[in-house]
């Protein structure tokens, strides 16, 4: 006996606000995560190196911008985390997503090395995969997010901004110390 094909979900009417009725629960949830999918694709996989299957996105490119490129991608990545929070993902999954984002922000703040890390790690694609896994869960329920996800996200955001600013201040200080007059 084989496992059921997730692409052949049964037709289930879902009440909507007057817009076109989706054909299945999966399709309705997929529509909700469309923006998150686009963000993950843009930041991690929108550019393909010709002649290879190697893909990367704007994250490592924006990370090259001195004085805040990594901060910009971190802020954009927080949108994906916010979307996951709105969907009511469990704290453990949000914690993993926040960890992916923080690791990318921490290592990404190191000029040069951080951009190579972002090229390989693809934190936004990892976070979208976690969101997608939850959306496609068999029970289909979404728990209420409450206030704690907002506090958690704002805390992570503050830490990421402080780390990025601190790394650039340190980098400029070291440049001035070793190459300044």
C-alpha positions as CSV (number, residue, x, y, z in Angstrom):
1,X,0.0,0.0,0.0
2,X,1.5,3.3,-1.0
3,X,1.3,6.7,0.7
4,X,-1.3,9.1,-0.7
5,X,-0.1,11.6,-3.2
6,X,-0.2,15.1,-1.6
7,X,-0.9,16.7,-5.0
8,X,-4.1,14.8,-5.2
9,X,-5.8,16.3,-2.1
10,X,-9.6,15.8,-2.0
11,X,-11.8,18.7,-2.9
12,X,-12.9,20.5,0.2
13,X,-14.9,23.7,0.0
14,X,-13.4,26.5,2.1
15,X,-15.5,29.5,3.0
16,X,-13.8,32.7,1.7
17,X,-14.6,36.4,1.6
18,X,-16.2,36.3,-1.8
19,X,-13.1,35.6,-3.8
20,X,-12.6,32.5,-5.9
21,X,-13.0,29.3,-3.8
22,X,-9.8,27.2,-3.6
23,X,-10.0,23.6,-4.8
24,X,-8.4,22.2,-1.6
25,X,-7.1,23.1,1.8
26,X,-3.6,22.7,0.5
27,X,-4.2,25.2,-2.2
28,X,-5.7,27.7,0.3
29,X,-2.7,27.4,2.5
30,X,-0.3,27.6,-0.4
31,X,-1.8,31.0,-1.4
32,X,-1.2,32.2,2.1
33,X,2.5,31.4,1.9
34,X,3.1,32.7,-1.6
35,X,4.8,35.9,-0.5
36,X,7.1,34.0,1.8
37,X,8.0,31.7,-1.0
38,X,8.9,34.7,-3.3
39,X,11.0,36.3,-0.6
40,X,13.0,33.1,0.0
41,X,13.5,32.6,-3.7
42,X,14.7,36.3,-4.2
43,X,17.1,36.2,-1.3
44,X,18.5,32.7,-1.8
45,X,17.9,31.3,-5.3
46,X,16.9,33.8,-8.0
47,X,20.2,33.7,-9.9
48,X,21.7,30.6,-11.5
49,X,25.3,30.4,-12.5
50,X,25.2,29.5,-16.3
51,X,26.0,25.9,-17.1
52,X,25.5,24.7,-13.5
53,X,22.7,24.0,-11.1
54,X,24.3,26.4,-8.5
55,X,21.8,29.0,-7.4
56,X,22.1,32.0,-5.2
57,X,20.1,35.1,-4.5
58,X,20.3,38.7,-3.4
59,X,21.3,37.9,0.2
60,X,25.1,37.4,-0.5
61,X,25.0,40.3,-3.1
62,X,23.4,42.8,-0.7
63,X,25.8,41.5,2.0
64,X,28.6,43.1,0.0
65,X,27.2,46.6,0.5
66,X,29.2,48.3,3.3
67,X,27.4,49.7,6.2
68,X,24.2,47.7,6.3
69,X,23.7,45.3,3.4
70,X,23.4,42.3,5.7
71,X,21.1,44.3,7.9
72,X,18.8,44.9,5.0
73,X,18.6,41.1,4.2
74,X,18.0,40.4,7.8
75,X,15.1,42.8,8.0
76,X,13.6,41.2,4.9
77,X,14.2,37.8,6.3
78,X,12.2,38.8,9.4
79,X,9.2,39.2,7.1
80,X,9.3,35.4,6.5
81,X,9.6,34.8,10.3
82,X,6.7,37.2,10.9
83,X,4.6,35.3,8.3
84,X,5.4,32.1,10.1
85,X,4.3,33.6,13.4
86,X,1.0,34.8,11.9
87,X,0.4,31.3,10.7
88,X,0.6,30.1,14.3
89,X,3.7,27.9,14.0
90,X,4.8,26.3,17.2
91,X,7.5,28.0,19.3
92,X,10.0,25.3,18.5
93,X,9.7,25.8,14.8
94,X,9.8,29.6,15.2
95,X,12.9,29.2,17.4
96,X,14.6,27.1,14.6
97,X,13.7,29.8,12.0
98,X,15.0,32.5,14.3
99,X,18.2,30.5,14.8
100,X,18.7,30.2,11.0
101,X,18.1,34.0,10.6
102,X,20.5,34.8,13.5
103,X,23.2,32.5,12.3
104,X,23.0,34.2,8.9
105,X,23.1,37.6,10.5
106,X,26.0,36.8,12.8
107,X,28.3,35.1,10.3
108,X,27.0,37.4,7.5
109,X,28.2,40.4,9.4
110,X,31.8,39.3,8.8
111,X,32.9,41.0,5.5
112,X,33.7,38.5,2.8
113,X,33.3,35.3,4.8
114,X,29.7,36.2,5.7
115,X,28.8,36.6,2.0
116,X,30.2,33.1,1.2
117,X,28.3,31.7,4.2
118,X,25.1,33.3,2.9
119,X,25.7,31.9,-0.5
120,X,25.9,28.4,1.0
121,X,23.6,28.5,4.0
122,X,20.4,30.0,2.4
123,X,18.6,30.8,5.7
124,X,15.5,32.1,4.0
125,X,15.0,28.9,2.0
126,X,15.5,26.9,5.1
127,X,12.9,29.0,6.9
128,X,10.5,28.7,4.0
129,X,10.9,24.9,4.1
130,X,10.0,24.9,7.8
131,X,7.0,27.0,7.1
132,X,6.0,24.8,4.2
133,X,6.4,21.6,6.3
134,X,4.0,23.1,8.9
135,X,1.5,24.2,6.3
136,X,1.4,20.7,4.7
137,X,1.0,19.0,8.1
138,X,-1.8,16.4,8.0
139,X,-3.9,18.0,10.7
140,X,-4.1,21.3,8.9
141,X,-4.8,23.3,12.1
142,X,-3.1,26.6,12.9
143,X,-2.7,27.5,16.5
144,X,-3.1,31.1,17.6
145,X,0.1,33.0,17.6
146,X,-0.7,35.3,20.6
147,X,1.6,38.1,21.7
148,X,4.8,36.1,22.5
149,X,5.8,35.6,18.8
150,X,5.8,39.4,18.3
151,X,8.0,39.9,21.4
152,X,10.2,37.1,20.3
153,X,10.6,38.5,16.8
154,X,11.3,42.0,18.0
155,X,13.9,40.7,20.4
156,X,15.6,38.7,17.6
157,X,15.4,41.8,15.3
158,X,17.1,44.0,18.0
159,X,19.9,41.5,18.5
160,X,20.5,41.1,14.7
161,X,20.7,44.9,14.3
162,X,23.1,45.3,17.2
163,X,25.3,42.5,15.9
164,X,25.4,44.0,12.4
165,X,26.2,47.5,13.7
166,X,28.8,46.2,16.1
167,X,30.5,44.2,13.4
168,X,30.8,47.2,11.1
169,X,32.1,49.5,13.9
170,X,34.7,46.8,14.8
171,X,35.6,46.4,11.1
172,X,36.1,50.2,10.6
173,X,38.0,50.5,13.9
174,X,40.4,47.7,12.8
175,X,40.8,49.3,9.4
176,X,41.6,52.6,10.9
177,X,43.9,51.0,13.5
178,X,46.0,49.0,11.0
179,X,45.9,51.3,8.0
180,X,45.1,54.7,9.5
181,X,47.7,57.3,10.2
